[in-house]
Amino acid sequence: MTVSRLPLDGIRVIDFSRVLAGPLCSALLGDLGADVIKIEPPGGDDYRAIGPFAHGESGLFSAMNRNKRSVVIDLKTADGQMLAQSLCARADVVVENFRPGVAARLGIGYETLSARNPALVYASVSGFGQTGPESHRPAYDIILQALCGLMDATGAPDGEPTLVGDSVSDVVSGIFASWGVLAALVARDRTGKGTHVDVSMFDATLSLTAALVARYATTGIAQPRVGNRHPTSAPFGAYRASDGHFVVAVLNNKLFGQLADAIGHPELAGDPRFGNDASRCEHEAELRACIERWAAQRSVVDVNAALSGAGIPVAPIQSVQQALDSEQARTRGLLVDTAAADGSSLRVPAQPLKFSAYPATRTTRAPRIGEHTSAVLEELLGLDATAIAGLAANGVVRTGVAELTQEKDLA
């Protein structure tokens, strides 16, 4: 069956969030057809001023704010708060990522908005959640990676704790937030009631480290850093060839026998040091030396061809550029060309999921600041041009495509 509408067609999202985690949540909802209205302060989302830039626009802002409409409202004004409340009364979902208490001071807290719209699904993304002794602490990705054990578990055994190479705490928090919103919408269809979805980046980051948490929960011992190898399996990690590195993943005796044959040492399968996963892990150094002696005579390409032909899970270590330029990524449509505001072409990431009953999810450019203020206020609140002009003259809203200033957001 094929239908013309996307899964979230008809769902309206008011997005007060900025920077990464919150905007990613609402972008994922927009990919699936939701009408996402981004409410920005007069100076715009901070991400508008963060590079890299293409065609005068921030690539990070473009990626996290695809498929949205921009409305500028000054929530520091009473009239601005009333406008925002009226928009939220006509919404299905609100997303915000202020520190706890800030949204309430700006007149857009859950209690205020849900009183007018009991069916509202309201998602708050914050560093430590709405409760707990750390709840009012500000947080950035590096803070969460440090606090949640991710840095401690990453890096060489005798080296320093190491950051994961992207803002994974922000990203996983945005994904969990979108998942929470969708679950709340399903429940609302059954009960008619909305809810407050409390998303803690601290909680989300610990949930991301599922294996680390499971090992600690089972043993009471934190896993030490093991570098580019698996902590409890071998050979399962990164190895050196003549011109670079590759990874293999062997998790059972059958695969190990195939690997031993492929590298010309079938006797390894009968060696008691390598008789099972636990003993192979205990003797990982000897096993690594044997594999790398074989691989040292071959290029990464040749190693991958030989091991892949033997049915061994193997891969070269690629850059993001190599991954995105691969035929697999192109076939899956992970980057989409969209028209930038100036009419030129701009590549932005697309929704990674595919739905058999729906067309390809949409990917449109991020809005210019205040680009849709007039249209949204007329469409949702019935304000005419004179009323909107009066609000703009009083600094309550900002209309049209204006140049970005360096004014900071409300946080």
Contacts in CASP RR format, 6 or more apart in sequence:
PFRMAT RR
TARGET T0000
AUTHOR 0000-0000-0000
METHOD contacts of the structure
MODEL  1
MTVSRLPLDGIRVIDFSRVLAGPLCSALLGDLGADVIKIEPPGGDDYRAI
GPFAHGESGLFSAMNRNKRSVVIDLKTADGQMLAQSLCARADVVVENFRP
GVAARLGIGYETLSARNPALVYASVSGFGQTGPESHRPAYDIILQALCGL
MDATGAPDGEPTLVGDSVSDVVSGIFASWGVLAALVARDRTGKGTHVDVS
MFDATLSLTAALVARYATTGIAQPRVGNRHPTSAPFGAYRASDGHFVVAV
LNNKLFGQLADAIGHPELAGDPRFGNDASRCEHEAELRACIERWAAQRSV
VDVNAALSGAGIPVAPIQSVQQALDSEQARTRGLLVDTAAADGSSLRVPA
QPLKFSAYPATRTTRAPRIGEHTSAVLEELLGLDATAIAGLAANGVVRTG
VAELTQEKDLA
1 357 0 8 1.000
2 357 0 8 1.000
2 358 0 8 1.000
2 359 0 8 1.000
3 357 0 8 1.000
3 358 0 8 1.000
4 359 0 8 1.000
5 33 0 8 1.000
5 358 0 8 1.000
6 32 0 8 1.000
6 33 0 8 1.000
6 358 0 8 1.000
6 359 0 8 1.000
6 361 0 8 1.000
6 362 0 8 1.000
7 32 0 8 1.000
7 33 0 8 1.000
7 355 0 8 1.000
7 358 0 8 1.000
8 29 0 8 1.000
8 30 0 8 1.000
8 32 0 8 1.000
8 33 0 8 1.000
8 34 0 8 1.000
9 33 0 8 1.000
9 34 0 8 1.000
10 33 0 8 1.000
10 34 0 8 1.000
10 35 0 8 1.000
10 92 0 8 1.000
11 29 0 8 1.000
11 33 0 8 1.000
11 34 0 8 1.000
11 35 0 8 1.000
11 92 0 8 1.000
11 93 0 8 1.000
11 185 0 8 1.000
12 34 0 8 1.000
12 35 0 8 1.000
12 37 0 8 1.000
12 90 0 8 1.000
12 91 0 8 1.000
12 92 0 8 1.000
12 93 0 8 1.000
13 26 0 8 1.000
13 29 0 8 1.000
13 30 0 8 1.000
13 34 0 8 1.000
13 35 0 8 1.000
13 36 0 8 1.000
13 37 0 8 1.000
13 91 0 8 1.000
13 92 0 8 1.000
13 93 0 8 1.000
13 94 0 8 1.000
13 95 0 8 1.000
14 37 0 8 1.000
14 39 0 8 1.000
14 84 0 8 1.000
14 87 0 8 1.000
14 88 0 8 1.000
14 91 0 8 1.000
14 93 0 8 1.000
14 94 0 8 1.000
14 95 0 8 1.000
15 22 0 8 1.000
15 23 0 8 1.000
15 26 0 8 1.000
15 36 0 8 1.000
15 37 0 8 1.000
15 38 0 8 1.000
15 39 0 8 1.000
15 68 0 8 1.000
15 94 0 8 1.000
15 95 0 8 1.000
16 39 0 8 1.000
16 84 0 8 1.000
16 94 0 8 1.000
16 95 0 8 1.000
16 96 0 8 1.000
16 97 0 8 1.000
16 98 0 8 1.000
16 103 0 8 1.000
16 108 0 8 1.000
17 23 0 8 1.000
17 25 0 8 1.000
17 26 0 8 1.000
17 95 0 8 1.000
17 96 0 8 1.000
17 97 0 8 1.000
17 125 0 8 1.000
18 40 0 8 1.000
18 44 0 8 1.000
18 45 0 8 1.000
18 46 0 8 1.000
18 47 0 8 1.000
18 97 0 8 1.000
18 409 0 8 1.000
18 411 0 8 1.000
19 45 0 8 1.000
19 46 0 8 1.000
19 47 0 8 1.000
19 64 0 8 1.000
19 97 0 8 1.000
19 170 0 8 1.000
20 47 0 8 1.000
20 60 0 8 1.000
20 64 0 8 1.000
20 141 0 8 1.000
20 167 0 8 1.000
20 170 0 8 1.000
20 171 0 8 1.000
20 174 0 8 1.000
21 97 0 8 1.000
21 125 0 8 1.000
21 169 0 8 1.000
21 170 0 8 1.000
21 171 0 8 1.000
21 173 0 8 1.000
21 174 0 8 1.000
21 177 0 8 1.000
21 199 0 8 1.000
21 201 0 8 1.000
22 95 0 8 1.000
22 96 0 8 1.000
22 97 0 8 1.000
22 125 0 8 1.000
22 173 0 8 1.000
22 174 0 8 1.000
22 177 0 8 1.000
23 38 0 8 1.000
23 45 0 8 1.000
23 47 0 8 1.000
23 64 0 8 1.000
23 65 0 8 1.000
24 64 0 8 1.000
24 170 0 8 1.000
24 171 0 8 1.000
24 174 0 8 1.000
24 175 0 8 1.000
24 178 0 8 1.000
25 95 0 8 1.000
25 123 0 8 1.000
25 125 0 8 1.000
25 174 0 8 1.000
25 175 0 8 1.000
25 177 0 8 1.000
25 178 0 8 1.000
25 181 0 8 1.000
26 34 0 8 1.000
26 36 0 8 1.000
26 38 0 8 1.000
26 68 0 8 1.000
26 95 0 8 1.000
26 178 0 8 1.000
27 36 0 8 1.000
27 63 0 8 1.000
27 64 0 8 1.000
27 65 0 8 1.000
27 66 0 8 1.000
27 67 0 8 1.000
27 68 0 8 1.000
28 174 0 8 1.000
28 175 0 8 1.000
28 178 0 8 1.000
28 351 0 8 1.000
29 36 0 8 1.000
29 93 0 8 1.000
29 178 0 8 1.000
29 181 0 8 1.000
30 36 0 8 1.000
30 66 0 8 1.000
30 67 0 8 1.000
30 68 0 8 1.000
30 362 0 8 1.000
31 66 0 8 1.000
31 67 0 8 1.000
31 350 0 8 1.000
31 351 0 8 1.000
31 361 0 8 1.000
31 362 0 8 1.000
31 363 0 8 1.000
32 351 0 8 1.000
32 361 0 8 1.000
33 67 0 8 1.000
33 361 0 8 1.000
33 362 0 8 1.000
34 92 0 8 1.000
34 93 0 8 1.000
35 69 0 8 1.000
36 67 0 8 1.000
36 68 0 8 1.000
36 69 0 8 1.000
37 68 0 8 1.000
37 69 0 8 1.000
37 71 0 8 1.000
37 87 0 8 1.000
37 91 0 8 1.000
37 372 0 8 1.000
37 376 0 8 1.000
38 45 0 8 1.000
38 65 0 8 1.000
38 68 0 8 1.000
38 69 0 8 1.000
38 70 0 8 1.000
38 71 0 8 1.000
38 367 0 8 1.000
39 71 0 8 1.000
39 72 0 8 1.000
39 73 0 8 1.000
39 75 0 8 1.000
39 84 0 8 1.000
39 87 0 8 1.000
40 70 0 8 1.000
40 71 0 8 1.000
40 72 0 8 1.000
40 73 0 8 1.000
40 369 0 8 1.000
40 370 0 8 1.000
40 409 0 8 1.000
41 72 0 8 1.000
41 73 0 8 1.000
41 74 0 8 1.000
41 75 0 8 1.000
41 407 0 8 1.000
41 409 0 8 1.000
41 410 0 8 1.000
42 72 0 8 1.000
42 74 0 8 1.000
42 395 0 8 1.000
42 398 0 8 1.000
42 405 0 8 1.000
42 407 0 8 1.000
43 72 0 8 1.000
43 369 0 8 1.000
43 404 0 8 1.000
43 405 0 8 1.000
43 406 0 8 1.000
43 407 0 8 1.000
43 408 0 8 1.000
43 409 0 8 1.000
44 72 0 8 1.000
44 369 0 8 1.000
44 404 0 8 1.000
44 405 0 8 1.000
44 407 0 8 1.000
44 409 0 8 1.000
45 61 0 8 1.000
45 65 0 8 1.000
45 409 0 8 1.000
46 408 0 8 1.000
46 409 0 8 1.000
47 58 0 8 1.000
47 60 0 8 1.000
47 61 0 8 1.000
47 64 0 8 1.000
47 65 0 8 1.000
48 57 0 8 1.000
48 58 0 8 1.000
48 61 0 8 1.000
48 369 0 8 1.000
48 404 0 8 1.000
49 58 0 8 1.000
49 404 0 8 1.000
49 406 0 8 1.000
50 58 0 8 1.000
50 60 0 8 1.000
50 61 0 8 1.000
51 58 0 8 1.000
51 59 0 8 1.000
51 60 0 8 1.000
52 58 0 8 1.000
52 59 0 8 1.000
52 60 0 8 1.000
53 59 0 8 1.000
54 62 0 8 1.000
54 340 0 8 1.000
54 346 0 8 1.000
55 340 0 8 1.000
55 341 0 8 1.000
55 342 0 8 1.000
55 343 0 8 1.000
55 344 0 8 1.000
55 346 0 8 1.000
56 342 0 8 1.000
57 340 0 8 1.000
57 341 0 8 1.000
57 346 0 8 1.000
57 366 0 8 1.000
59 346 0 8 1.000
59 348 0 8 1.000
61 366 0 8 1.000
62 340 0 8 1.000
62 346 0 8 1.000
62 348 0 8 1.000
62 365 0 8 1.000
62 366 0 8 1.000
63 348 0 8 1.000
63 349 0 8 1.000
63 366 0 8 1.000
64 366 0 8 1.000
65 366 0 8 1.000
65 367 0 8 1.000
66 338 0 8 1.000
66 348 0 8 1.000
66 349 0 8 1.000
66 363 0 8 1.000
66 364 0 8 1.000
66 365 0 8 1.000
66 366 0 8 1.000
67 362 0 8 1.000
67 363 0 8 1.000
67 364 0 8 1.000
68 366 0 8 1.000
68 367 0 8 1.000
69 367 0 8 1.000
69 371 0 8 1.000
69 372 0 8 1.000
69 375 0 8 1.000
69 376 0 8 1.000
70 367 0 8 1.000
70 368 0 8 1.000
70 369 0 8 1.000
70 370 0 8 1.000
70 371 0 8 1.000
70 372 0 8 1.000
70 373 0 8 1.000
71 87 0 8 1.000
71 370 0 8 1.000
71 372 0 8 1.000
71 373 0 8 1.000
71 376 0 8 1.000
71 377 0 8 1.000
71 397 0 8 1.000
72 369 0 8 1.000
72 370 0 8 1.000
72 373 0 8 1.000
72 397 0 8 1.000
72 398 0 8 1.000
72 399 0 8 1.000
73 80 0 8 1.000
73 83 0 8 1.000
73 84 0 8 1.000
73 373 0 8 1.000
73 396 0 8 1.000
73 397 0 8 1.000
74 80 0 8 1.000
74 395 0 8 1.000
74 396 0 8 1.000
74 397 0 8 1.000
74 398 0 8 1.000
75 81 0 8 1.000
75 84 0 8 1.000
75 106 0 8 1.000
75 107 0 8 1.000
75 108 0 8 1.000
75 410 0 8 1.000
76 106 0 8 1.000
76 410 0 8 1.000
77 394 0 8 1.000
77 395 0 8 1.000
77 396 0 8 1.000
79 391 0 8 1.000
79 394 0 8 1.000
79 396 0 8 1.000
80 391 0 8 1.000
80 396 0 8 1.000
80 397 0 8 1.000
81 106 0 8 1.000
81 107 0 8 1.000
81 108 0 8 1.000
83 377 0 8 1.000
83 381 0 8 1.000
83 391 0 8 1.000
83 396 0 8 1.000
83 397 0 8 1.000
84 106 0 8 1.000
84 107 0 8 1.000
84 108 0 8 1.000
85 107 0 8 1.000
85 108 0 8 1.000
85 112 0 8 1.000
85 113 0 8 1.000
85 116 0 8 1.000
86 380 0 8 1.000
86 381 0 8 1.000
87 376 0 8 1.000
87 380 0 8 1.000
87 381 0 8 1.000
88 94 0 8 1.000
88 108 0 8 1.000
88 113 0 8 1.000
88 116 0 8 1.000
88 117 0 8 1.000
88 120 0 8 1.000
89 113 0 8 1.000
89 116 0 8 1.000
89 117 0 8 1.000
90 117 0 8 1.000
90 380 0 8 1.000
91 117 0 8 1.000
91 120 0 8 1.000
92 119 0 8 1.000
92 120 0 8 1.000
92 121 0 8 1.000
92 185 0 8 1.000
93 120 0 8 1.000
93 121 0 8 1.000
93 122 0 8 1.000
93 123 0 8 1.000
93 181 0 8 1.000
93 185 0 8 1.000
94 108 0 8 1.000
94 113 0 8 1.000
94 120 0 8 1.000
94 121 0 8 1.000
94 122 0 8 1.000
94 123 0 8 1.000
95 123 0 8 1.000
95 125 0 8 1.000
95 177 0 8 1.000
95 181 0 8 1.000
96 103 0 8 1.000
96 108 0 8 1.000
96 109 0 8 1.000
96 122 0 8 1.000
96 123 0 8 1.000
96 124 0 8 1.000
96 125 0 8 1.000
97 124 0 8 1.000
97 125 0 8 1.000
97 126 0 8 1.000
98 106 0 8 1.000
98 124 0 8 1.000
98 126 0 8 1.000
98 410 0 8 1.000
98 411 0 8 1.000
99 126 0 8 1.000
99 127 0 8 1.000
99 136 0 8 1.000
99 138 0 8 1.000
99 411 0 8 1.000
100 124 0 8 1.000
100 126 0 8 1.000
100 129 0 8 1.000
100 130 0 8 1.000
100 135 0 8 1.000
100 136 0 8 1.000
101 109 0 8 1.000
102 410 0 8 1.000
102 411 0 8 1.000
103 109 0 8 1.000
103 110 0 8 1.000
103 124 0 8 1.000
104 110 0 8 1.000
104 111 0 8 1.000
104 112 0 8 1.000
106 410 0 8 1.000
109 122 0 8 1.000
110 122 0 8 1.000
110 124 0 8 1.000
110 196 0 8 1.000
113 120 0 8 1.000
113 122 0 8 1.000
114 120 0 8 1.000
114 122 0 8 1.000
114 194 0 8 1.000
114 196 0 8 1.000
118 192 0 8 1.000
118 193 0 8 1.000
118 194 0 8 1.000
119 188 0 8 1.000
119 192 0 8 1.000
119 193 0 8 1.000
119 194 0 8 1.000
120 194 0 8 1.000
121 181 0 8 1.000
121 184 0 8 1.000
121 185 0 8 1.000
121 188 0 8 1.000
121 194 0 8 1.000
121 195 0 8 1.000
121 197 0 8 1.000
122 194 0 8 1.000
122 195 0 8 1.000
122 196 0 8 1.000
122 197 0 8 1.000
123 177 0 8 1.000
123 180 0 8 1.000
123 181 0 8 1.000
123 184 0 8 1.000
123 197 0 8 1.000
123 199 0 8 1.000
124 130 0 8 1.000
124 196 0 8 1.000
124 197 0 8 1.000
124 198 0 8 1.000
124 199 0 8 1.000
125 173 0 8 1.000
125 174 0 8 1.000
125 177 0 8 1.000
125 199 0 8 1.000
125 201 0 8 1.000
126 135 0 8 1.000
126 139 0 8 1.000
126 199 0 8 1.000
126 200 0 8 1.000
126 201 0 8 1.000
127 137 0 8 1.000
127 138 0 8 1.000
127 139 0 8 1.000
127 144 0 8 1.000
127 173 0 8 1.000
127 200 0 8 1.000
127 201 0 8 1.000
127 202 0 8 1.000
128 134 0 8 1.000
128 135 0 8 1.000
128 136 0 8 1.000
128 137 0 8 1.000
128 139 0 8 1.000
128 200 0 8 1.000
128 201 0 8 1.000
128 202 0 8 1.000
129 135 0 8 1.000
129 198 0 8 1.000
129 199 0 8 1.000
129 200 0 8 1.000
129 201 0 8 1.000
129 202 0 8 1.000
129 203 0 8 1.000
130 196 0 8 1.000
130 198 0 8 1.000
130 200 0 8 1.000
131 198 0 8 1.000
134 202 0 8 1.000
139 201 0 8 1.000
139 202 0 8 1.000
141 167 0 8 1.000
141 168 0 8 1.000
141 169 0 8 1.000
141 170 0 8 1.000
142 163 0 8 1.000
144 150 0 8 1.000
144 169 0 8 1.000
144 201 0 8 1.000
144 202 0 8 1.000
144 205 0 8 1.000
145 151 0 8 1.000
145 163 0 8 1.000
145 164 0 8 1.000
145 168 0 8 1.000
145 169 0 8 1.000
145 205 0 8 1.000
146 161 0 8 1.000
147 202 0 8 1.000
147 205 0 8 1.000
148 169 0 8 1.000
148 202 0 8 1.000
148 205 0 8 1.000
148 206 0 8 1.000
148 209 0 8 1.000
149 209 0 8 1.000
149 212 0 8 1.000
149 222 0 8 1.000
150 164 0 8 1.000
150 168 0 8 1.000
150 169 0 8 1.000
150 205 0 8 1.000
150 208 0 8 1.000
150 209 0 8 1.000
151 161 0 8 1.000
151 162 0 8 1.000
151 163 0 8 1.000
151 164 0 8 1.000
152 161 0 8 1.000
152 222 0 8 1.000
152 225 0 8 1.000
153 209 0 8 1.000
153 212 0 8 1.000
153 223 0 8 1.000
153 225 0 8 1.000
154 161 0 8 1.000
154 162 0 8 1.000
154 163 0 8 1.000
154 164 0 8 1.000
154 225 0 8 1.000
154 227 0 8 1.000
155 161 0 8 1.000
155 162 0 8 1.000
155 225 0 8 1.000
155 227 0 8 1.000
156 225 0 8 1.000
156 227 0 8 1.000
157 224 0 8 1.000
157 225 0 8 1.000
157 226 0 8 1.000
157 227 0 8 1.000
159 225 0 8 1.000
161 225 0 8 1.000
168 205 0 8 1.000
168 208 0 8 1.000
169 201 0 8 1.000
169 204 0 8 1.000
169 205 0 8 1.000
169 208 0 8 1.000
170 201 0 8 1.000
172 204 0 8 1.000
172 205 0 8 1.000
172 207 0 8 1.000
172 208 0 8 1.000
173 199 0 8 1.000
173 200 0 8 1.000
173 201 0 8 1.000
173 204 0 8 1.000
173 205 0 8 1.000
174 199 0 8 1.000
174 204 0 8 1.000
176 199 0 8 1.000
176 204 0 8 1.000
176 207 0 8 1.000
177 197 0 8 1.000
177 199 0 8 1.000
180 197 0 8 1.000
180 199 0 8 1.000
181 197 0 8 1.000
184 194 0 8 1.000
184 195 0 8 1.000
184 197 0 8 1.000
187 193 0 8 1.000
187 194 0 8 1.000
187 195 0 8 1.000
188 194 0 8 1.000
188 195 0 8 1.000
206 213 0 8 1.000
207 213 0 8 1.000
212 222 0 8 1.000
212 223 0 8 1.000
215 221 0 8 1.000
215 223 0 8 1.000
215 231 0 8 1.000
216 222 0 8 1.000
216 223 0 8 1.000
223 231 0 8 1.000
224 231 0 8 1.000
228 237 0 8 1.000
228 238 0 8 1.000
228 247 0 8 1.000
229 236 0 8 1.000
229 237 0 8 1.000
229 238 0 8 1.000
229 284 0 8 1.000
229 288 0 8 1.000
230 236 0 8 1.000
230 237 0 8 1.000
230 249 0 8 1.000
230 281 0 8 1.000
231 281 0 8 1.000
232 277 0 8 1.000
232 278 0 8 1.000
232 281 0 8 1.000
233 250 0 8 1.000
233 251 0 8 1.000
233 277 0 8 1.000
233 280 0 8 1.000
233 281 0 8 1.000
234 250 0 8 1.000
234 277 0 8 1.000
234 280 0 8 1.000
234 281 0 8 1.000
234 283 0 8 1.000
234 284 0 8 1.000
234 287 0 8 1.000
234 288 0 8 1.000
235 248 0 8 1.000
235 250 0 8 1.000
235 256 0 8 1.000
235 259 0 8 1.000
235 280 0 8 1.000
235 284 0 8 1.000
235 287 0 8 1.000
235 288 0 8 1.000
235 291 0 8 1.000
236 248 0 8 1.000
236 249 0 8 1.000
236 250 0 8 1.000
236 251 0 8 1.000
237 247 0 8 1.000
237 248 0 8 1.000
237 249 0 8 1.000
238 245 0 8 1.000
238 246 0 8 1.000
238 247 0 8 1.000
238 317 0 8 1.000
239 245 0 8 1.000
239 246 0 8 1.000
239 247 0 8 1.000
239 248 0 8 1.000
239 288 0 8 1.000
239 291 0 8 1.000
239 292 0 8 1.000
239 295 0 8 1.000
240 292 0 8 1.000
240 295 0 8 1.000
240 296 0 8 1.000
241 295 0 8 1.000
241 296 0 8 1.000
241 298 0 8 1.000
241 299 0 8 1.000
241 300 0 8 1.000
241 302 0 8 1.000
241 303 0 8 1.000
242 295 0 8 1.000
242 296 0 8 1.000
242 297 0 8 1.000
242 298 0 8 1.000
242 299 0 8 1.000
242 300 0 8 1.000
243 299 0 8 1.000
243 300 0 8 1.000
244 300 0 8 1.000
244 317 0 8 1.000
245 300 0 8 1.000
245 316 0 8 1.000
245 317 0 8 1.000
246 295 0 8 1.000
246 300 0 8 1.000
246 303 0 8 1.000
246 304 0 8 1.000
246 314 0 8 1.000
246 315 0 8 1.000
246 316 0 8 1.000
246 317 0 8 1.000
247 314 0 8 1.000
247 315 0 8 1.000
247 317 0 8 1.000
248 259 0 8 1.000
248 291 0 8 1.000
248 307 0 8 1.000
248 312 0 8 1.000
248 313 0 8 1.000
248 314 0 8 1.000
249 313 0 8 1.000
249 314 0 8 1.000
250 256 0 8 1.000
250 259 0 8 1.000
250 312 0 8 1.000
250 313 0 8 1.000
251 277 0 8 1.000
252 277 0 8 1.000
253 269 0 8 1.000
253 275 0 8 1.000
253 276 0 8 1.000
253 277 0 8 1.000
255 311 0 8 1.000
255 312 0 8 1.000
255 313 0 8 1.000
256 268 0 8 1.000
256 269 0 8 1.000
256 274 0 8 1.000
256 275 0 8 1.000
256 280 0 8 1.000
257 266 0 8 1.000
257 268 0 8 1.000
257 269 0 8 1.000
258 310 0 8 1.000
258 311 0 8 1.000
258 312 0 8 1.000
259 291 0 8 1.000
259 307 0 8 1.000
259 310 0 8 1.000
259 312 0 8 1.000
260 266 0 8 1.000
260 267 0 8 1.000
260 268 0 8 1.000
260 269 0 8 1.000
261 269 0 8 1.000
261 310 0 8 1.000
262 306 0 8 1.000
262 307 0 8 1.000
262 309 0 8 1.000
262 310 0 8 1.000
262 312 0 8 1.000
263 290 0 8 1.000
263 291 0 8 1.000
263 294 0 8 1.000
263 295 0 8 1.000
264 294 0 8 1.000
265 290 0 8 1.000
265 294 0 8 1.000
268 274 0 8 1.000
268 287 0 8 1.000
268 290 0 8 1.000
269 275 0 8 1.000
272 279 0 8 1.000
273 279 0 8 1.000
273 280 0 8 1.000
273 282 0 8 1.000
273 283 0 8 1.000
273 286 0 8 1.000
273 287 0 8 1.000
274 280 0 8 1.000
274 283 0 8 1.000
274 287 0 8 1.000
280 287 0 8 1.000
295 303 0 8 1.000
298 306 0 8 1.000
300 316 0 8 1.000
301 316 0 8 1.000
303 314 0 8 1.000
304 314 0 8 1.000
304 315 0 8 1.000
304 316 0 8 1.000
307 314 0 8 1.000
308 314 0 8 1.000
318 326 0 8 1.000
323 329 0 8 1.000
324 334 0 8 1.000
324 335 0 8 1.000
329 335 0 8 1.000
332 352 0 8 1.000
333 350 0 8 1.000
334 349 0 8 1.000
334 350 0 8 1.000
334 352 0 8 1.000
335 347 0 8 1.000
335 348 0 8 1.000
335 349 0 8 1.000
335 350 0 8 1.000
336 347 0 8 1.000
336 348 0 8 1.000
336 349 0 8 1.000
336 350 0 8 1.000
336 363 0 8 1.000
337 345 0 8 1.000
337 346 0 8 1.000
337 347 0 8 1.000
338 345 0 8 1.000
338 346 0 8 1.000
338 347 0 8 1.000
338 348 0 8 1.000
338 363 0 8 1.000
338 364 0 8 1.000
338 365 0 8 1.000
339 345 0 8 1.000
339 346 0 8 1.000
339 365 0 8 1.000
340 346 0 8 1.000
340 365 0 8 1.000
341 365 0 8 1.000
341 368 0 8 1.000
341 401 0 8 1.000
346 365 0 8 1.000
348 363 0 8 1.000
348 365 0 8 1.000
348 366 0 8 1.000
349 363 0 8 1.000
350 361 0 8 1.000
350 363 0 8 1.000
351 361 0 8 1.000
351 363 0 8 1.000
353 361 0 8 1.000
354 360 0 8 1.000
355 361 0 8 1.000
368 400 0 8 1.000
368 401 0 8 1.000
368 402 0 8 1.000
369 398 0 8 1.000
369 401 0 8 1.000
369 402 0 8 1.000
369 404 0 8 1.000
370 398 0 8 1.000
370 399 0 8 1.000
370 400 0 8 1.000
370 401 0 8 1.000
370 402 0 8 1.000
371 400 0 8 1.000
371 401 0 8 1.000
373 388 0 8 1.000
373 397 0 8 1.000
373 398 0 8 1.000
373 399 0 8 1.000
373 400 0 8 1.000
374 385 0 8 1.000
374 388 0 8 1.000
374 399 0 8 1.000
374 400 0 8 1.000
377 383 0 8 1.000
377 388 0 8 1.000
377 391 0 8 1.000
377 397 0 8 1.000
378 384 0 8 1.000
378 385 0 8 1.000
378 388 0 8 1.000
383 391 0 8 1.000
388 397 0 8 1.000
388 399 0 8 1.000
391 397 0 8 1.000
392 398 0 8 1.000
392 399 0 8 1.000
END
